[in-house]
Amino acid sequence: MSTVTIRAHAITRRFGDEQAVAGVDLEIQAGEIVALVGLNGAGKSTLMRLLLAMLRPDGGTAEMWGCPVADADRAVWSRVGHLIETPPRYGELTVAESVYSAARLQGLGQRPARVAAAAIITDLELDHWQHRATRTLSLGNRQRLGLAMALVHRPDVLVLDEPGNSLDPLGVVRVRLLLRTRASDDGVSVLVSSQHLDEVARMADRILLLHHGQIIGGLDPHGADVEHQFFQRLLEADRAERRPR
Amino acid sequence: MNAALEFELLKARRAGVFRWGAVVVAVGVPALSTGFFELVRLGGNSPSAAKAATMITELTLAGLLGTAGQVLSVAILMTAGIAASWSFGREFVDDALPALFAIATPRSSVAAAKFVVLAGWALITVVSTVILTVTGGLLVGLDMNAAAVQTASQVAAVGLLGAALAAPIALVSSWRRGYLPGIVALVAVVVVTQLVTALGAGAWFPYAAPALWMGMGGAAAASEVSIIQLLLPLPVAALAVVATLSWWRRAEAR
């Protein structure tokens, strides 16, 4: 039986005159990788922030395992990992300290946090930089650090905003394999946003297209030309908006 | 150890603002006070000695400690205020706030841990200041006596009350999302304190009362400070801590 991990219903959020998210319905199952794609400003990051209770919705609801995110406690959040927009920047801490601290803040004890940090640092090939202050890292390695901090406590739900940002091609493949393995072997639900259509087509089970704060449909990740589908959908949505009612 | 406290301690250990703040206060205040004291004791009738003499009531260890207390009352507020601004404001300036959402440790626990670290830092800094001032006094040949012990306790109390008054700076840095607003608030507080004191209402102003009690306005003004006036910084700090924790519980990561 499938388990819904993330659910949003008619969720909305406005910033001043800008309707950033306009009534989104969303369900993600355990073990599923869902990608959000859309143009800049489509509302992807805002939707993710609403799902993580970083923002309060103007209307609608967001839930994790059936629990409204506004009421979610330690037991819920300890099962969630996320990386929203920029990797955390405590420039004075080393890579190992940053990942260890993330594990501790996610509820792991001191010893398990050390073990988990060492494991994910190896998985993401950050060993070479583990004793370096994070302020000295390249953008790509900072992104890998952010992913390590999101993944270190082996969460059941991952919400990752542009996880492939600044990664080299090898890093992109490594992250894709890691996420696919976690989803298929551990039943982890993954919600990612990305601008790279080829990459999400290789990674995701479903691709949702967000436009002007609304999900206007899905793209077939196994279809012939995802880029063509993407622009076709956008064009149809814009034409429908302009059509007289 | 509590995860939030461990995390904040790790950041504080690496932070120049805590390290240098402690050095500036714990070394600078005794050095400055002993320098003023020796200027008066040995300087004869020079203009500098005459100015320094306004801060020194008597040429004893208690007098030296009294001078240190007056300098400390301003120095600890400034350094603790800057440390609070940095500790709270950096989460916004460094874009670290989103990572503190949707995790097992509540944000209010992280904010509480910041206050605990600030309090611990203030305690160590103030006690070090008192110890180094006494050491300086003994080195220049002053005698330890009951009056000196009493004044040393008074200096420690003034230092801790001054540090507690930095709590509202943490609230401003959180509310305005950065360390600069906290620094601006700190400067504003110092200016307002000067104005209020000049208008004669200093003892009722929490930011002025500890310094007045320490003798900054002279012996007569010091004796007029009541215990209620002296302890006003405590409810101010408590309210600021509660408001800051509440803000961290309810704020959004925009």
Chai-1 contact restraints between the chains, C-beta under 6 A:
chainA,res_idxA,chainB,res_idxB,connection_type,confidence,min_distance_angstrom,max_distance_angstrom,comment,restraint_id
A,L52,B,F101,contact,1.0,0.0,6.0,A-B,restraint_1
A,L52,B,A102,contact,1.0,0.0,6.0,A-B,restraint_2
A,M54,B,P98,contact,1.0,0.0,6.0,A-B,restraint_3
A,M54,B,F101,contact,1.0,0.0,6.0,A-B,restraint_4
A,M54,B,A253,contact,1.0,0.0,6.0,A-B,restraint_5
A,L55,B,E252,contact,1.0,0.0,6.0,A-B,restraint_6
A,R74,B,A104,contact,1.0,0.0,6.0,A-B,restraint_7
A,W77,B,A102,contact,1.0,0.0,6.0,A-B,restraint_8
A,W77,B,I103,contact,1.0,0.0,6.0,A-B,restraint_9
A,W77,B,A104,contact,1.0,0.0,6.0,A-B,restraint_10
A,S78,B,A104,contact,1.0,0.0,6.0,A-B,restraint_11
A,V80,B,A102,contact,1.0,0.0,6.0,A-B,restraint_12
A,H82,B,A102,contact,1.0,0.0,6.0,A-B,restraint_13
A,I84,B,P98,contact,1.0,0.0,6.0,A-B,restraint_14
A,T86,B,D95,contact,1.0,0.0,6.0,A-B,restraint_15
A,P88,B,A96,contact,1.0,0.0,6.0,A-B,restraint_16
A,P88,B,A99,contact,1.0,0.0,6.0,A-B,restraint_17
A,R89,B,D94,contact,1.0,0.0,6.0,A-B,restraint_18
A,R89,B,D95,contact,1.0,0.0,6.0,A-B,restraint_19
A,R89,B,A96,contact,1.0,0.0,6.0,A-B,restraint_20
A,E92,B,R14,contact,1.0,0.0,6.0,A-B,restraint_21
A,S101,B,F7,contact,1.0,0.0,6.0,A-B,restraint_22
A,R104,B,A3,contact,1.0,0.0,6.0,A-B,restraint_23
A,L105,B,A3,contact,1.0,0.0,6.0,A-B,restraint_24
A,L105,B,I103,contact,1.0,0.0,6.0,A-B,restraint_25
A,L105,B,T105,contact,1.0,0.0,6.0,A-B,restraint_26
A,Q106,B,I103,contact,1.0,0.0,6.0,A-B,restraint_27
A,Q106,B,A104,contact,1.0,0.0,6.0,A-B,restraint_28
A,G107,B,A104,contact,1.0,0.0,6.0,A-B,restraint_29
